[in-house]
Amino acid sequence: MSLNKQNIPTRNDIRNLAIIAHVDHGKTTLVDTMLQQANTFRANQEVRERVMDSMDLERERGITIMAKNAALRLPEEFSDHGTPIKINIIDTPGHSDFGGEVERVLKMADGVLLLVDAAEGCLPQTRFVLSKALESNLAPIIVVNKIDRSDARPQAVLNEIYDLFIDLDANEDQLDFPVIYAVGRDGIAKNELDDESTDLAPLFRAIIDHVPPPRADPNAPLQMLVTNIDYNDYVGRLAIGRLIRGEIRIGQDAVVCKLDGTQQKFRVTQLFGFEGLKREPIEAAQAGDIVGIAGIEGINIGETIADAEHPQALPPIVVDEPTIAMLFSSNTSPFAGRDGKFVTGRHIRDRLAKEALANVAIRIEPTDDPDAFRVAGRGELQLAIIIETMRREGYELQISKPEVVTRHDENGQLLEPIEQVFVDCPEQFIGVVTEALGRRKGTMMRMSNHGSGRVRLEFEVPSRGLIGFRGEFLTDTKGMGLLNTLFARFQPWMGPIPQRPNGALVADRAGAVTAYAIGNLQERGVIFVEPTLAVYEGMIIGENSRENDLNVNIVKEKHLTNIRSSTSDIATRLVPPLVMSLEQSLEFLNDDELVEATPKAIRIRKKILQAGKRPK
């Protein structure tokens, strides 16, 4: 097989490159400067920062959620054969919850650019994405970024990278990687730390020299693996992937090899290539190109577009299994239908089905309730992003407490997912973090101290032990700790884990919250609501300082008298409420509680609203 591959011609005018990194190591910012220095934008074109982060949620959170394609063309001086070289860039997410995005888009690449922060070093997602790249036998280029940081330690980080490669069983060819030192924000790259440089030319040269050109036989029968799906109101569903062999052109007849083994014939009516950040209509493309094909009804990720005369399917995309599940259901609260446009179970089912088409890392299963659906994903953040996206689109829904996805081995023993937990925190918090994770069945595996005042701790913890832990962790470390997780394996069930220690403050009637009521109740716990906010019976308005739930009158008004009070109004002494985000609300939940998400509000409620009907 390898002999045949050696005989396949290469396309020296193309490089297909995926950029991988842990979250917040500067990957998307580096892509910005690469596009700018390749003259992708017009001289007078206004370009925002992190131009590849196209989703509102990506820009708000500063993370990449969806993998995206872009392309740049290098000037002729970088080419040995006198023609401009096109670099197809695949920007990948940096958070382990979106690992499904990484796994499938690596199928389009021949090389990876691994970006590592010169101060933080190799963090969990670095390990995850690199392991997937090495498994795919992609050629790595290492970029040690942010070398201008005051706490940068580039040489020590480079040693960590070598250790990581060895730990992941990289072969000799993969260990012989080039190293570039960079300040991505300023568009500067160097081969050595003491080199003088004002641009990214050393990085561009490394990409051309070390990323192999795609092996592509344009005369073989057509084959293309669909690795991404996009949607456009004008052209419908867009299947994106790399042509493995053959060529494709407008008007050509082709076949979709479906995942169930069936075949669907179609004619190519619209074809798109990538130039800069845009999709441009093209007439034809050859093996090695990354293209989008429009107008194929019902096509899904992992299916193969093949020659009509010789249809051959490629191996489907396989991603790691989900570990966390939640129930999504239609909103049944007294405030249902006030904010949203899409409120029925049918609307939610159709939207989740659409999400599953483009997101191979989630699983959607029906339940006994026709208006409730079990959605399983890689982590709480991934599912929270889906919920946040839906509510911004006008959906109303209720979500149950996250639970782990379990399985049984061949002997019938119950297995649960285990996470590797990486903690980076100041030295004085080692004890409190270790104790907190110990209560959640965590086992410390490693501790390293770089002498900077911060330590790095590595634990193995059951996934269910981490549900609701992030908020507690930030409180324990006074906001100075960093917590990252990575799925490790399934192992036997480890027994009960303590739940939320405190009960909830629950509204016992409907009405508008009053400052007077908050003033009387704030000594009982932490309040989540503000004066004048509308509440209903069974809505959770705070966390009790004790372990039991407490039904309270949060709408109580101060009785007026004809005696003027000598004290200032009670509203001036109110403690500011803790306004819960979606992720905080999901972490807060107990088994008998739900999160209500609408376009304008996020509320926490009891499943049974009437106090008299709830079990004592």
Disulfide bonds with the S-S distance in Angstrom:
none
